[in-house]
Amino acid sequence: MIVCHCTGISDTDIRAAIEWMRASDPGTIITPGKVYRALGKKADCGGCLPMFIKTMSDCPNLKFPAKFEHRLSDERNKNEG
């Protein structure tokens, strides 16, 4: 499934990047920015970040930084407009 339409990143790409980073450094803190960089891309519009973060959090090999946990809440991801 395509997660980021701007850059063409899929859920499979995200999981593969996380597995690669975890294999190369088991103690690294994995953030969305690091995943983008590992894939040779950078975020564009940011519209994908809620789904991007959800996809990351579903990966069993991920220790998720607490500062991003609030973004997983459906309530906070609603558009106010």
N, CA, C and O atoms as a CHARMM CRD file, in Angstrom:
* protein
*
  324
    1    1 MET  N      0.84900  -1.16900   0.00000 PROA 1      0.00000
    2    1 MET  CA     0.00000   0.00000   0.00000 PROA 1      0.00000
    3    1 MET  C      0.90100   1.24000   0.00000 PROA 1      0.00000
    4    1 MET  O      1.87800   1.30700   0.74600 PROA 1      0.00000
    5    2 ILE  N      0.56600   2.20700  -0.83400 PROA 2      0.00000
    6    2 ILE  CA     1.31100   3.46400  -0.87700 PROA 2      0.00000
    7    2 ILE  C      0.94100   4.29600   0.35000 PROA 2      0.00000
    8    2 ILE  O     -0.23600   4.54700   0.60500 PROA 2      0.00000
    9    3 VAL  N      1.94100   4.71600   1.09800 PROA 3      0.00000
   10    3 VAL  CA     1.73100   5.54300   2.28500 PROA 3      0.00000
   11    3 VAL  C      1.96700   7.00900   1.94500 PROA 3      0.00000
   12    3 VAL  O      1.19100   7.87500   2.34900 PROA 3      0.00000
   13    4 CYS  N      3.02700   7.28500   1.21000 PROA 4      0.00000
   14    4 CYS  CA     3.35500   8.66000   0.82200 PROA 4      0.00000
   15    4 CYS  C      3.25300   8.77200  -0.69800 PROA 4      0.00000
   16    4 CYS  O      4.09400   8.24700  -1.42700 PROA 4      0.00000
   17    5 HSD  N      2.22000   9.45900  -1.16100 PROA 5      0.00000
   18    5 HSD  CA     2.02000   9.60500  -2.60100 PROA 5      0.00000
   19    5 HSD  C      3.02300  10.56800  -3.22600 PROA 5      0.00000
   20    5 HSD  O      3.38000  10.41400  -4.39400 PROA 5      0.00000
   21    6 CYS  N      3.47600  11.54400  -2.47500 PROA 6      0.00000
   22    6 CYS  CA     4.44200  12.51600  -3.00800 PROA 6      0.00000
   23    6 CYS  C      5.76000  11.84400  -3.39100 PROA 6      0.00000
   24    6 CYS  O      6.37100  12.19300  -4.40100 PROA 6      0.00000
   25    7 THR  N      6.19000  10.88400  -2.58400 PROA 7      0.00000
   26    7 THR  CA     7.49300  10.24700  -2.80800 PROA 7      0.00000
   27    7 THR  C      7.38600   8.79100  -3.24500 PROA 7      0.00000
   28    7 THR  O      8.39600   8.17200  -3.57900 PROA 7      0.00000
   29    8 GLY  N      6.17700   8.23800  -3.24800 PROA 8      0.00000
   30    8 GLY  CA     5.97900   6.85700  -3.67500 PROA 8      0.00000
   31    8 GLY  C      6.44800   5.82400  -2.66800 PROA 8      0.00000
   32    8 GLY  O      6.80100   4.70900  -3.05200 PROA 8      0.00000
   33    9 ILE  N      6.46000   6.17100  -1.38600 PROA 9      0.00000
   34    9 ILE  CA     6.89800   5.23900  -0.34400 PROA 9      0.00000
   35    9 ILE  C      5.73000   4.34900   0.06700 PROA 9      0.00000
   36    9 ILE  O      4.62900   4.82900   0.33400 PROA 9      0.00000
   37   10 SER  N      5.98900   3.05000   0.11200 PROA 10     0.00000
   38   10 SER  CA     4.95900   2.08300   0.49600 PROA 10     0.00000
   39   10 SER  C      5.18500   1.59500   1.92500 PROA 10     0.00000
   40   10 SER  O      6.23000   1.84400   2.52600 PROA 10     0.00000
   41   11 ASP  N      4.18900   0.90100   2.44900 PROA 11     0.00000
   42   11 ASP  CA     4.33200   0.31700   3.78300 PROA 11     0.00000
   43   11 ASP  C      5.46300  -0.70100   3.80200 PROA 11     0.00000
   44   11 ASP  O      6.15800  -0.83600   4.80900 PROA 11     0.00000
   45   12 THR  N      5.65300  -1.41600   2.70100 PROA 12     0.00000
   46   12 THR  CA     6.74800  -2.38400   2.60000 PROA 12     0.00000
   47   12 THR  C      8.09900  -1.67600   2.66300 PROA 12     0.00000
   48   12 THR  O      9.03000  -2.16700   3.30200 PROA 12     0.00000
   49   13 ASP  N      8.20500  -0.53000   2.00700 PROA 13     0.00000
   50   13 ASP  CA     9.44600   0.26300   2.05100 PROA 13     0.00000
   51   13 ASP  C      9.75900   0.69600   3.47900 PROA 13     0.00000
   52   13 ASP  O     10.90400   0.61500   3.92500 PROA 13     0.00000
   53   14 ILE  N      8.73300   1.15600   4.19300 PROA 14     0.00000
   54   14 ILE  CA     8.91500   1.62300   5.57000 PROA 14     0.00000
   55   14 ILE  C      9.39700   0.48300   6.45300 PROA 14     0.00000
   56   14 ILE  O     10.34800   0.64300   7.21700 PROA 14     0.00000
   57   15 ARG  N      8.74100  -0.66900   6.34900 PROA 15     0.00000
   58   15 ARG  CA     9.15200  -1.82200   7.16900 PROA 15     0.00000
   59   15 ARG  C     10.57000  -2.26800   6.82900 PROA 15     0.00000
   60   15 ARG  O     11.35000  -2.59200   7.72400 PROA 15     0.00000
   61   16 ALA  N     10.90600  -2.28600   5.54600 PROA 16     0.00000
   62   16 ALA  CA    12.25300  -2.70000   5.13200 PROA 16     0.00000
   63   16 ALA  C     13.30900  -1.72900   5.66900 PROA 16     0.00000
   64   16 ALA  O     14.37200  -2.15700   6.12000 PROA 16     0.00000
   65   17 ALA  N     13.02200  -0.43600   5.62300 PROA 17     0.00000
   66   17 ALA  CA    13.97200   0.55900   6.13700 PROA 17     0.00000
   67   17 ALA  C     14.17100   0.39000   7.63800 PROA 17     0.00000
   68   17 ALA  O     15.29400   0.48400   8.13200 PROA 17     0.00000
   69   18 ILE  N     13.08500   0.13900   8.36300 PROA 18     0.00000
   70   18 ILE  CA    13.18200  -0.06600   9.81200 PROA 18     0.00000
   71   18 ILE  C     14.00400  -1.31000  10.11300 PROA 18     0.00000
   72   18 ILE  O     14.86300  -1.28600  10.99500 PROA 18     0.00000
   73   19 GLU  N     13.75100  -2.39100   9.39600 PROA 19     0.00000
   74   19 GLU  CA    14.51400  -3.62900   9.60400 PROA 19     0.00000
   75   19 GLU  C     15.99500  -3.40300   9.30900 PROA 19     0.00000
   76   19 GLU  O     16.85400  -3.88600  10.04700 PROA 19     0.00000
   77   20 TRP  N     16.29800  -2.67800   8.24500 PROA 20     0.00000
   78   20 TRP  CA    17.68100  -2.40300   7.87800 PROA 20     0.00000
   79   20 TRP  C     18.37400  -1.57000   8.95500 PROA 20     0.00000
   80   20 TRP  O     19.49900  -1.87200   9.35300 PROA 20     0.00000
   81   21 MET  N     17.69000  -0.51200   9.42800 PROA 21     0.00000
   82   21 MET  CA    18.28400   0.34300  10.46500 PROA 21     0.00000
   83   21 MET  C     18.47800  -0.42400  11.76300 PROA 21     0.00000
   84   21 MET  O     19.50800  -0.27400  12.42100 PROA 21     0.00000
   85   22 ARG  N     17.50800  -1.24000  12.13700 PROA 22     0.00000
   86   22 ARG  CA    17.59900  -2.01500  13.37400 PROA 22     0.00000
   87   22 ARG  C     18.73000  -3.03300  13.27600 PROA 22     0.00000
   88   22 ARG  O     19.44000  -3.26000  14.25500 PROA 22     0.00000
   89   23 ALA  N     18.90900  -3.65300  12.10300 PROA 23     0.00000
   90   23 ALA  CA    19.98300  -4.63400  11.92000 PROA 23     0.00000
   91   23 ALA  C     21.35600  -3.97000  11.99100 PROA 23     0.00000
   92   23 ALA  O     22.30100  -4.55400  12.52200 PROA 23     0.00000
   93   24 SER  N     21.47100  -2.75300  11.45900 PROA 24     0.00000
   94   24 SER  CA    22.77500  -2.08800  11.45800 PROA 24     0.00000
   95   24 SER  C     23.11000  -1.45100  12.80000 PROA 24     0.00000
   96   24 SER  O     24.28500  -1.31400  13.14100 PROA 24     0.00000
   97   25 ASP  N     22.08800  -1.05500  13.57200 PROA 25     0.00000
   98   25 ASP  CA    22.31200  -0.46700  14.89700 PROA 25     0.00000
   99   25 ASP  C     21.09600  -0.74600  15.77500 PROA 25     0.00000
  100   25 ASP  O     20.12400   0.00900  15.74000 PROA 25     0.00000
  101   26 PRO  N     21.13800  -1.82100  16.56100 PROA 26     0.00000
  102   26 PRO  CA    19.97900  -2.21200  17.37000 PROA 26     0.00000
  103   26 PRO  C     19.50900  -1.15300  18.36000 PROA 26     0.00000
  104   26 PRO  O     18.35300  -1.18600  18.78200 PROA 26     0.00000
  105   27 GLY  N     20.36600  -0.22400  18.73800 PROA 27     0.00000
  106   27 GLY  CA    19.98900   0.77600  19.72900 PROA 27     0.00000
  107   27 GLY  C     19.53300   2.10500  19.15400 PROA 27     0.00000
  108   27 GLY  O     19.20900   3.02600  19.90400 PROA 27     0.00000
  109   28 THR  N     19.50500   2.21600  17.84000 PROA 28     0.00000
  110   28 THR  CA    19.15200   3.49700  17.22900 PROA 28     0.00000
  111   28 THR  C     17.68900   3.86100  17.47400 PROA 28     0.00000
  112   28 THR  O     16.81800   2.99300  17.52800 PROA 28     0.00000
  113   29 ILE  N     17.44200   5.14400  17.61900 PROA 29     0.00000
  114   29 ILE  CA    16.07200   5.63800  17.71400 PROA 29     0.00000
  115   29 ILE  C     15.62600   5.92400  16.28800 PROA 29     0.00000
  116   29 ILE  O     16.22800   6.73900  15.58800 PROA 29     0.00000
  117   30 ILE  N     14.57500   5.25200  15.87000 PROA 30     0.00000
  118   30 ILE  CA    14.10100   5.37800  14.49400 PROA 30     0.00000
  119   30 ILE  C     12.95700   6.38100  14.44600 PROA 30     0.00000
  120   30 ILE  O     11.94500   6.22600  15.13000 PROA 30     0.00000
  121   31 THR  N     13.13600   7.40000  13.63300 PROA 31     0.00000
  122   31 THR  CA    12.13300   8.45400  13.47500 PROA 31     0.00000
  123   31 THR  C     11.66300   8.46900  12.01700 PROA 31     0.00000
  124   31 THR  O     12.31100   7.87900  11.15400 PROA 31     0.00000
  125   32 PRO  N     10.54600   9.13600  11.74000 PROA 32     0.00000
  126   32 PRO  CA    10.11900   9.24400  10.34100 PROA 32     0.00000
  127   32 PRO  C     11.19700   9.86400   9.44800 PROA 32     0.00000
  128   32 PRO  O     11.39700   9.42000   8.31800 PROA 32     0.00000
  129   33 GLY  N     11.88500  10.87900   9.94900 PROA 33     0.00000
  130   33 GLY  CA    12.94700  11.50400   9.16300 PROA 33     0.00000
  131   33 GLY  C     14.05500  10.53600   8.80700 PROA 33     0.00000
  132   33 GLY  O     14.57300  10.56300   7.69000 PROA 33     0.00000
  133   34 LYS  N     14.42300   9.68100   9.74700 PROA 34     0.00000
  134   34 LYS  CA    15.46700   8.68900   9.47200 PROA 34     0.00000
  135   34 LYS  C     14.99400   7.67100   8.44400 PROA 34     0.00000
  136   34 LYS  O     15.78300   7.21400   7.61600 PROA 34     0.00000
  137   35 VAL  N     13.71900   7.31200   8.49000 PROA 35     0.00000
  138   35 VAL  CA    13.18200   6.37500   7.50200 PROA 35     0.00000
  139   35 VAL  C     13.22800   7.01600   6.11500 PROA 35     0.00000
  140   35 VAL  O     13.66100   6.38400   5.15200 PROA 35     0.00000
  141   36 TYR  N     12.78200   8.26900   6.01300 PROA 36     0.00000
  142   36 TYR  CA    12.85700   8.97000   4.72800 PROA 36     0.00000
  143   36 TYR  C     14.29200   8.99400   4.21400 PROA 36     0.00000
  144   36 TYR  O     14.53700   8.68800   3.04700 PROA 36     0.00000
  145   37 ARG  N     15.24400   9.35600   5.07700 PROA 37     0.00000
  146   37 ARG  CA    16.64900   9.42500   4.65300 PROA 37     0.00000
  147   37 ARG  C     17.17800   8.05700   4.24300 PROA 37     0.00000
  148   37 ARG  O     17.92900   7.94800   3.27400 PROA 37     0.00000
  149   38 ALA  N     16.79200   7.01200   4.97400 PROA 38     0.00000
  150   38 ALA  CA    17.24100   5.66000   4.62800 PROA 38     0.00000
  151   38 ALA  C     16.74000   5.25900   3.24000 PROA 38     0.00000
  152   38 ALA  O     17.37900   4.47600   2.53700 PROA 38     0.00000
  153   39 LEU  N     15.59100   5.80800   2.86200 PROA 39     0.00000
  154   39 LEU  CA    15.01800   5.50400   1.55000 PROA 39     0.00000
  155   39 LEU  C     15.47100   6.49800   0.47500 PROA 39     0.00000
  156   39 LEU  O     15.04500   6.41000  -0.67700 PROA 39     0.00000
  157   40 GLY  N     16.33700   7.44400   0.86100 PROA 40     0.00000
  158   40 GLY  CA    16.84800   8.42200  -0.09100 PROA 40     0.00000
  159   40 GLY  C     15.82000   9.46200  -0.50100 PROA 40     0.00000
  160   40 GLY  O     15.88100  10.00100  -1.60600 PROA 40     0.00000
  161   41 LYS  N     14.87900   9.74300   0.38800 PROA 41     0.00000
  162   41 LYS  CA    13.80000  10.69400   0.08100 PROA 41     0.00000
  163   41 LYS  C     13.65600  11.67400   1.23300 PROA 41     0.00000
  164   41 LYS  O     14.30700  11.52700   2.26800 PROA 41     0.00000
  165   42 LYS  N     12.79600  12.68300   1.05000 PROA 42     0.00000
  166   42 LYS  CA    12.46700  13.57700   2.15200 PROA 42     0.00000
  167   42 LYS  C     10.98400  13.91100   2.06900 PROA 42     0.00000
  168   42 LYS  O     10.38100  13.88900   0.99600 PROA 42     0.00000
  169   43 ALA  N     10.41600  14.21800   3.22000 PROA 43     0.00000
  170   43 ALA  CA     8.98500  14.51700   3.28400 PROA 43     0.00000
  171   43 ALA  C      8.68400  15.74200   2.42900 PROA 43     0.00000
  172   43 ALA  O      9.49800  16.65800   2.31800 PROA 43     0.00000
  173   44 ASP  N      7.50200  15.73800   1.83200 PROA 44     0.00000
  174   44 ASP  CA     7.10900  16.86000   0.99000 PROA 44     0.00000
  175   44 ASP  C      5.98100  17.64100   1.65900 PROA 44     0.00000
  176   44 ASP  O      6.24600  18.63500   2.33400 PROA 44     0.00000
  177   45 CYS  N      4.74600  17.22200   1.49000 PROA 45     0.00000
  178   45 CYS  CA     3.61300  17.99800   2.02000 PROA 45     0.00000
  179   45 CYS  C      3.27900  17.64800   3.47300 PROA 45     0.00000
  180   45 CYS  O      2.65900  18.45100   4.17000 PROA 45     0.00000
  181   46 GLY  N      3.68000  16.46800   3.93600 PROA 46     0.00000
  182   46 GLY  CA     3.41100  16.06100   5.31700 PROA 46     0.00000
  183   46 GLY  C      2.04500  15.43900   5.52900 PROA 46     0.00000
  184   46 GLY  O      1.73300  15.01000   6.64000 PROA 46     0.00000
  185   47 GLY  N      1.22700  15.37900   4.49600 PROA 47     0.00000
  186   47 GLY  CA    -0.10300  14.79400   4.63500 PROA 47     0.00000
  187   47 GLY  C     -0.08200  13.32200   4.99600 PROA 47     0.00000
  188   47 GLY  O     -1.05300  12.80300   5.54700 PROA 47     0.00000
  189   48 CYS  N      1.00300  12.65100   4.69600 PROA 48     0.00000
  190   48 CYS  CA     1.10500  11.21600   4.95700 PROA 48     0.00000
  191   48 CYS  C      1.58600  10.89900   6.37200 PROA 48     0.00000
  192   48 CYS  O      1.51900   9.74300   6.79000 PROA 48     0.00000
  193   49 LEU  N      2.06300  11.88000   7.11300 PROA 49     0.00000
  194   49 LEU  CA     2.71500  11.58500   8.39300 PROA 49     0.00000
  195   49 LEU  C      1.86400  10.78000   9.36900 PROA 49     0.00000
  196   49 LEU  O      2.40400   9.87300  10.00200 PROA 49     0.00000
  197   50 PRO  N      0.56400  11.05300   9.53400 PROA 50     0.00000
  198   50 PRO  CA    -0.20400  10.19400  10.44200 PROA 50     0.00000
  199   50 PRO  C     -0.17800   8.71800  10.02200 PROA 50     0.00000
  200   50 PRO  O      0.01500   7.83800  10.86200 PROA 50     0.00000
  201   51 MET  N     -0.37100   8.44700   8.72200 PROA 51     0.00000
  202   51 MET  CA    -0.33800   7.05900   8.24800 PROA 51     0.00000
  203   51 MET  C      1.08700   6.51600   8.27500 PROA 51     0.00000
  204   51 MET  O      1.29800   5.33900   8.56800 PROA 51     0.00000
  205   52 PHE  N      2.05900   7.36300   7.97200 PROA 52     0.00000
  206   52 PHE  CA     3.46800   6.97500   8.00200 PROA 52     0.00000
  207   52 PHE  C      3.83800   6.51900   9.41500 PROA 52     0.00000
  208   52 PHE  O      4.44300   5.46200   9.59500 PROA 52     0.00000
  209   53 ILE  N      3.47200   7.31800  10.40400 PROA 53     0.00000
  210   53 ILE  CA     3.77500   7.00500  11.80300 PROA 53     0.00000
  211   53 ILE  C      3.01300   5.76600  12.26000 PROA 53     0.00000
  212   53 ILE  O      3.56200   4.94200  12.99100 PROA 53     0.00000
  213   54 LYS  N      1.76900   5.62500  11.84300 PROA 54     0.00000
  214   54 LYS  CA     0.98000   4.43300  12.19800 PROA 54     0.00000
  215   54 LYS  C      1.63300   3.18800  11.61700 PROA 54     0.00000
  216   54 LYS  O      1.73100   2.16300  12.29200 PROA 54     0.00000
  217   55 THR  N      2.08300   3.27200  10.36200 PROA 55     0.00000
  218   55 THR  CA     2.76400   2.14200   9.72700 PROA 55     0.00000
  219   55 THR  C      4.03600   1.79700  10.48800 PROA 55     0.00000
  220   55 THR  O      4.32800   0.62300  10.71600 PROA 55     0.00000
  221   56 MET  N      4.79400   2.81600  10.88000 PROA 56     0.00000
  222   56 MET  CA     5.99900   2.57600  11.67100 PROA 56     0.00000
  223   56 MET  C      5.66000   1.90400  12.99500 PROA 56     0.00000
  224   56 MET  O      6.32700   0.95100  13.39900 PROA 56     0.00000
  225   57 SER  N      4.63500   2.39100  13.66600 PROA 57     0.00000
  226   57 SER  CA     4.29900   1.86800  14.99300 PROA 57     0.00000
  227   57 SER  C      3.79600   0.43500  14.93100 PROA 57     0.00000
  228   57 SER  O      3.88400  -0.29000  15.92200 PROA 57     0.00000
  229   58 ASP  N      3.26900   0.01200  13.78600 PROA 58     0.00000
  230   58 ASP  CA     2.80300  -1.36700  13.62500 PROA 58     0.00000
  231   58 ASP  C      3.95000  -2.34300  13.40700 PROA 58     0.00000
  232   58 ASP  O      3.74800  -3.55600  13.47000 PROA 58     0.00000
  233   59 CYS  N      5.14100  -1.83800  13.15500 PROA 59     0.00000
  234   59 CYS  CA     6.31100  -2.68600  12.93200 PROA 59     0.00000
  235   59 CYS  C      6.79100  -3.22400  14.28200 PROA 59     0.00000
  236   59 CYS  O      7.10500  -2.44000  15.17800 PROA 59     0.00000
  237   60 PRO  N      6.85100  -4.54400  14.44100 PROA 60     0.00000
  238   60 PRO  CA     7.20800  -5.11500  15.74400 PROA 60     0.00000
  239   60 PRO  C      8.63200  -4.81600  16.19400 PROA 60     0.00000
  240   60 PRO  O      8.94500  -4.96200  17.37600 PROA 60     0.00000
  241   61 ASN  N      9.48700  -4.40800  15.29000 PROA 61     0.00000
  242   61 ASN  CA    10.89700  -4.17700  15.61000 PROA 61     0.00000
  243   61 ASN  C     11.18900  -2.71200  15.92400 PROA 61     0.00000
  244   61 ASN  O     12.34000  -2.27900  15.85600 PROA 61     0.00000
  245   62 LEU  N     10.14500  -1.94500  16.26800 PROA 62     0.00000
  246   62 LEU  CA    10.31900  -0.51000  16.45000 PROA 62     0.00000
  247   62 LEU  C     10.08200  -0.10100  17.88900 PROA 62     0.00000
  248   62 LEU  O      9.05900  -0.43700  18.48500 PROA 62     0.00000
  249   63 LYS  N     11.04400   0.63100  18.44300 PROA 63     0.00000
  250   63 LYS  CA    10.83000   1.32800  19.71000 PROA 63     0.00000
  251   63 LYS  C     10.46600   2.73600  19.30400 PROA 63     0.00000
  252   63 LYS  O     11.28200   3.44000  18.70900 PROA 63     0.00000
  253   64 PHE  N      9.26200   3.15800  19.61200 PROA 64     0.00000
  254   64 PHE  CA     8.76300   4.43000  19.10700 PROA 64     0.00000
  255   64 PHE  C      9.04800   5.55800  20.08100 PROA 64     0.00000
  256   64 PHE  O      8.70700   5.44000  21.25800 PROA 64     0.00000
  257   65 PRO  N      9.67100   6.66500  19.62800 PROA 65     0.00000
  258   65 PRO  CA     9.93700   7.79300  20.51900 PROA 65     0.00000
  259   65 PRO  C      8.64600   8.35300  21.10200 PROA 65     0.00000
  260   65 PRO  O      7.68200   8.58800  20.37400 PROA 65     0.00000
  261   66 ALA  N      8.62700   8.56500  22.40000 PROA 66     0.00000
  262   66 ALA  CA     7.42400   9.03100  23.09600 PROA 66     0.00000
  263   66 ALA  C      6.91500  10.35600  22.54600 PROA 66     0.00000
  264   66 ALA  O      5.71100  10.61000  22.57700 PROA 66     0.00000
  265   67 LYS  N      7.80800  11.20700  22.04200 PROA 67     0.00000
  266   67 LYS  CA     7.36200  12.51400  21.56000 PROA 67     0.00000
  267   67 LYS  C      6.44400  12.41300  20.34400 PROA 67     0.00000
  268   67 LYS  O      5.77000  13.38600  20.00500 PROA 67     0.00000
  269   68 PHE  N      6.40300  11.25100  19.67900 PROA 68     0.00000
  270   68 PHE  CA     5.51600  11.06800  18.53400 PROA 68     0.00000
  271   68 PHE  C      4.25300  10.28600  18.87600 PROA 68     0.00000
  272   68 PHE  O      3.34300  10.20200  18.05100 PROA 68     0.00000
  273   69 GLU  N      4.17800   9.71500  20.06900 PROA 69     0.00000
  274   69 GLU  CA     3.03700   8.87500  20.42900 PROA 69     0.00000
  275   69 GLU  C      1.70700   9.59900  20.29800 PROA 69     0.00000
  276   69 GLU  O      0.71400   8.99200  19.90000 PROA 69     0.00000
  277   70 HSD  N      1.66800  10.88900  20.62700 PROA 70     0.00000
  278   70 HSD  CA     0.40400  11.62200  20.55200 PROA 70     0.00000
  279   70 HSD  C     -0.15000  11.67100  19.13600 PROA 70     0.00000
  280   70 HSD  O     -1.35500  11.85400  18.96000 PROA 70     0.00000
  281   71 ARG  N      0.68200  11.51400  18.13500 PROA 71     0.00000
  282   71 ARG  CA     0.22400  11.56300  16.74400 PROA 71     0.00000
  283   71 ARG  C     -0.54800  10.31400  16.34300 PROA 71     0.00000
  284   71 ARG  O     -1.21300  10.30000  15.30700 PROA 71     0.00000
  285   72 LEU  N     -0.46200   9.27000  17.15400 PROA 72     0.00000
  286   72 LEU  CA    -1.17700   8.04200  16.83800 PROA 72     0.00000
  287   72 LEU  C     -2.64200   8.11700  17.23500 PROA 72     0.00000
  288   72 LEU  O     -3.44700   7.29700  16.79300 PROA 72     0.00000
  289   73 SER  N     -2.98900   9.07300  18.04800 PROA 73     0.00000
  290   73 SER  CA    -4.36500   9.23200  18.50500 PROA 73     0.00000
  291   73 SER  C     -5.24700   9.71500  17.36100 PROA 73     0.00000
  292   73 SER  O     -4.93300  10.71300  16.71200 PROA 73     0.00000
  293   74 ASP  N     -6.33600   9.02100  17.11200 PROA 74     0.00000
  294   74 ASP  CA    -7.26200   9.42900  16.05100 PROA 74     0.00000
  295   74 ASP  C     -7.81000  10.82000  16.30400 PROA 74     0.00000
  296   74 ASP  O     -8.04500  11.57800  15.36300 PROA 74     0.00000
  297   75 GLU  N     -8.01200  11.15700  17.56100 PROA 75     0.00000
  298   75 GLU  CA    -8.58300  12.44900  17.90700 PROA 75     0.00000
  299   75 GLU  C     -7.68500  13.59600  17.44700 PROA 75     0.00000
  300   75 GLU  O     -8.17600  14.61800  16.96800 PROA 75     0.00000
  301   76 ARG  N     -6.39400  13.43100  17.59100 PROA 76     0.00000
  302   76 ARG  CA    -5.46300  14.49800  17.22200 PROA 76     0.00000
  303   76 ARG  C     -5.20300  14.54900  15.72600 PROA 76     0.00000
  304   76 ARG  O     -4.68200  15.54600  15.22600 PROA 76     0.00000
  305   77 ASN  N     -5.55500  13.49500  15.00400 PROA 77     0.00000
  306   77 ASN  CA    -5.29700  13.46400  13.56900 PROA 77     0.00000
  307   77 ASN  C     -6.45100  14.02000  12.74700 PROA 77     0.00000
  308   77 ASN  O     -6.36100  14.06600  11.52000 PROA 77     0.00000
  309   78 LYS  N     -7.51600  14.43600  13.38400 PROA 78     0.00000
  310   78 LYS  CA    -8.66000  14.97500  12.65500 PROA 78     0.00000
  311   78 LYS  C     -8.35400  16.38200  12.15600 PROA 78     0.00000
  312   78 LYS  O     -7.68800  17.17000  12.82800 PROA 78     0.00000
  313   79 ASN  N     -8.85100  16.67300  10.97300 PROA 79     0.00000
  314   79 ASN  CA    -8.68800  17.99600  10.39000 PROA 79     0.00000
  315   79 ASN  C     -9.71200  18.93700  11.00300 PROA 79     0.00000
  316   79 ASN  O    -10.90000  18.61700  11.05600 PROA 79     0.00000
  317   80 GLU  N     -9.26100  20.08500  11.46000 PROA 80     0.00000
  318   80 GLU  CA   -10.16600  21.03900  12.09500 PROA 80     0.00000
  319   80 GLU  C    -11.01900  21.78900  11.08000 PROA 80     0.00000
  320   80 GLU  O    -12.01700  22.40600  11.45200 PROA 80     0.00000
  321   81 GLY  N    -10.64400  21.74500   9.80700 PROA 81     0.00000
  322   81 GLY  CA   -11.34400  22.51000   8.78400 PROA 81     0.00000
  323   81 GLY  C    -12.50900  21.81600   8.29200 PROA 81     0.00000
  324   81 GLY  O    -13.21200  22.33000   7.42200 PROA 81     0.00000
